[in-house]
């Protein structure tokens, strides 16, 4: 009897349970969560492949004998580069849309809706100029610029300067921590995207073609291939190191409020 009452009570209690869901109302909130979800998924693919290339793929390829490498390289890299470049593009485009929503919210809260256009224009200008300089610094020069430490220091100076400029341009009582953090983190991601499409993919698609032709037909690989691969390696290593501050600032946007009007 007691057991029967217990089970009856349990079933009745279970039947009366209601899911504790309270979804945000409004199109903007729903758009934001979709954008963030896509951003996270595509970003994991992109940065995961970046880490694979630098920590595993590159060293593993060097350990293979020449004949094996020529068979493995085209098959592996053609598939990997497809996921790499398109996930990078999706990550940045979706992130830009999310960033623009944040900018518009800050501009509306300030009572100056036109600020959004000013902020996004300055953001593009600062990071495009920064990338133009970084692109030049990544070229496989000889002499002092051929030294990895010199190159790394110069690129770091450019990144720090660009970050400081964009924060100074955007700082104010109307600017949220998320707005400012993504101004830097998103800018670094923008630079990394240019490296993917402007250097890595541009060279890798030729290397895939040349290596496949060499393995199948014995077609000689051009002498310039070695210098081109050095360019790719520098760009890939640059992106690898830039990913760490990029991820910090992207996480800090919602979880570490340390940027604000005090910058001015």
C-alpha positions in Angstrom: 0.0 0.0 0.0 2.8 2.4 1.0 4.8 1.4 -2.1 1.7 2.0 -4.3 1.1 5.5 -2.9 4.8 6.3 -3.4 4.7 5.4 -7.1 1.4 7.1 -7.6 2.8 10.3 -6.0 5.9 10.1 -8.1 4.0 9.6 -11.4 1.6 12.5 -10.5 4.6 14.7 -9.6 6.4 13.8 -12.9 3.2 14.6 -14.9 3.0 18.0 -13.3 6.6 19.0 -14.1 7.1 21.8 -16.7 10.2 22.5 -18.6 12.0 25.5 -17.2 12.4 27.3 -20.5 12.2 31.0 -21.0 13.3 32.0 -24.5 14.2 35.6 -25.1 11.7 37.5 -27.2 12.5 39.5 -30.3 14.2 38.9 -33.6 17.5 40.4 -32.6 18.0 38.0 -29.6 17.2 35.0 -31.8 19.5 36.2 -34.6 22.3 36.7 -32.1 22.2 33.2 -30.7 22.1 31.7 -34.3 25.1 33.9 -35.3 27.1 32.9 -32.2 26.4 29.2 -32.6 27.5 29.3 -36.3 30.5 31.5 -35.3 31.6 28.9 -32.6 31.2 25.9 -34.8 33.0 27.3 -37.9 35.6 28.9 -35.6 36.4 25.6 -34.0 36.9 24.0 -37.4 39.1 26.9 -38.6 41.3 27.3 -35.5 41.4 23.5 -35.0 42.8 23.0 -38.5 45.2 25.9 -37.9 46.6 24.1 -34.8 46.7 20.8 -36.7 48.8 22.3 -39.5 51.3 23.9 -37.1 51.5 21.3 -34.3 50.9 18.0 -36.2 50.5 18.1 -39.9 53.6 20.1 -40.8 56.1 18.2 -38.6 54.5 14.8 -39.7 54.9 15.7 -43.4 58.6 16.5 -42.9 59.1 13.0 -41.3 57.8 11.2 -44.4 60.0 10.0 -47.2 59.7 11.9 -50.5 57.6 9.3 -52.4 55.1 8.9 -49.5 54.8 12.6 -49.0 54.0 13.2 -52.7 51.1 10.7 -52.4 49.7 11.9 -49.1 50.1 15.7 -49.6 47.6 16.3 -52.4 44.9 14.1 -50.9 45.2 15.5 -47.4 45.8 19.1 -48.2 43.1 19.5 -50.9 40.4 18.4 -48.4 41.9 20.2 -45.4 42.3 23.5 -47.3 38.7 23.4 -48.4 37.5 23.1 -44.8 40.1 25.6 -43.6 39.4 28.5 -46.0 35.6 28.2 -46.0 35.3 27.8 -42.3 37.5 30.9 -41.9 35.3 32.9 -44.2 32.1 31.9 -42.5 33.5 32.6 -39.1 34.5 36.1 -40.0 31.4 37.0 -42.0 29.1 35.8 -39.2 31.3 37.5 -36.6 31.1 40.8 -38.5 27.3 40.6 -38.5 27.2 40.0 -34.8 29.7 42.8 -34.2 27.5 45.2 -36.2 24.5 44.3 -34.0 26.6 45.3 -31.0 27.8 48.5 -32.6 24.2 49.5 -33.5 23.0 48.8 -30.0 25.7 51.0 -28.5 25.0 53.8 -31.1 21.3 53.6 -30.3 21.9 53.7 -26.6 24.1 56.8 -27.1 21.2 58.5 -29.1 23.5 58.7 -32.1 22.6 55.9 -34.6 25.1 57.2 -37.1 28.0 56.2 -34.9 27.7 52.6 -36.1 28.9 53.6 -39.6 31.8 55.6 -38.2 32.9 52.8 -35.9 32.8 50.0 -38.6 34.5 52.3 -41.1 37.3 53.0 -38.7 37.6 49.3 -37.8 38.0 48.3 -41.5 40.5 51.0 -42.1 42.7 50.3 -39.1 42.9 46.6 -39.7 43.4 46.7 -43.4 46.3 49.1 -43.0 47.7 46.8 -40.2 47.4 43.8 -42.5 49.1 45.5 -45.4 52.1 46.1 -43.1 52.0 42.5 -41.7 51.7 41.0 -45.1 55.0 42.8 -46.1 56.7 41.6 -42.9 55.7 38.0 -43.6 57.5 37.9 -47.0 60.5 35.6 -47.0 63.2 38.3 -46.9 66.9 37.8 -46.3 69.0 39.9 -43.9 67.6 41.2 -40.6 64.0 40.7 -41.7 64.7 37.1 -42.3 65.3 36.6 -38.6 62.2 35.1 -37.0 62.6 37.1 -33.8 62.9 40.4 -35.6 59.9 39.6 -37.7 57.8 38.5 -34.7 58.7 41.7 -32.7 57.8 43.9 -35.7 54.5 42.1 -36.2 53.7 42.4 -32.5 54.4 46.1 -32.6 52.0 46.5 -35.6 49.3 44.4 -33.8 49.6 46.3 -30.5 49.6 49.7 -32.3 46.5 48.8 -34.3 44.7 47.5 -31.2 45.5 50.6 -29.3 44.3 52.9 -32.2 41.0 51.1 -32.6 40.4 51.1 -28.9 41.1 54.8 -28.6 38.9 55.5 -31.6 36.0 53.5 -30.2 36.3 54.2 -26.4 33.7 56.3 -24.8 30.8 56.1 -22.3 28.6 54.7 -25.0 31.0 51.8 -25.8 30.4 48.4 -24.2 33.1 45.9 -23.1 31.9 43.5 -25.8 32.1 46.3 -28.5 35.7 47.1 -27.5 36.9 43.5 -27.0 35.6 42.4 -30.4 37.1 45.5 -32.0 40.5 43.9 -31.2 39.7 40.2 -31.2 37.6 40.5 -34.4 40.4 42.6 -36.0 42.9 39.8 -35.3 40.5 37.3 -36.9 40.2 39.6 -39.9 44.0 39.7 -40.3 44.1 35.9 -40.0 41.4 35.5 -42.7 43.5 37.6 -45.1 46.4 35.3 -44.4 44.2 32.2 -45.2 43.0 33.5 -48.5 45.7 35.9 -49.5 48.8 33.7 -48.8 48.1 30.1 -47.5 45.4 29.1 -50.0 47.0 31.0 -52.9 50.2 29.1 -52.5 48.8 25.7 -51.3 46.5 25.3 -54.4 49.6 25.5 -56.6 51.6 23.2 -54.3 48.8 20.6 -54.5 48.7 20.8 -58.3 52.4 20.6 -58.6 52.8 17.7 -56.2 50.0 15.7 -57.8 51.5 16.2 -61.3 54.9 15.2 -60.0 53.6 12.0 -58.4 51.4 11.0 -61.3 53.4 12.2 -64.3 56.9 13.0 -63.1 56.4 16.7 -63.9 59.2 18.6 -62.1 58.1 20.9 -59.2 59.2 24.5 -60.0 62.2 25.8 -58.1 60.2 28.7 -56.6 58.0 26.2 -54.7 60.5 26.1 -51.8 60.4 29.9 -51.4 56.6 29.9 -51.7 56.3 27.3 -49.0 58.5 29.4 -46.7 56.0 32.3 -47.2 53.1 29.9 -46.3 54.9 28.7 -43.2 55.6 32.2 -41.9 52.0 33.2 -42.5 50.7 30.0 -40.8 53.0 30.6 -37.8 51.9 34.2 -37.6 48.2 33.2 -37.5 49.0 30.5 -34.9 50.4 33.1 -32.5 47.8 35.7 -33.3 45.1 33.2 -32.4 45.9 33.3 -28.7 45.2 37.1 -28.1 42.3 36.8 -30.6 40.7 34.1 -28.5 41.3 36.0 -25.3 39.6 39.1 -26.5 36.7 37.2 -28.0 36.1 35.4 -24.7 36.6 38.6 -22.8 33.8 40.2 -24.8 31.1 38.5 -22.6 33.1 37.1 -19.7 35.8 39.5 -18.7 34.6 43.2 -18.6 37.9 45.1 -18.5 37.5 47.6 -21.3 35.4 50.8 -21.1 35.3 54.6 -21.1 38.4 54.8 -18.9 40.5 54.2 -22.0 40.2 57.9 -22.9 
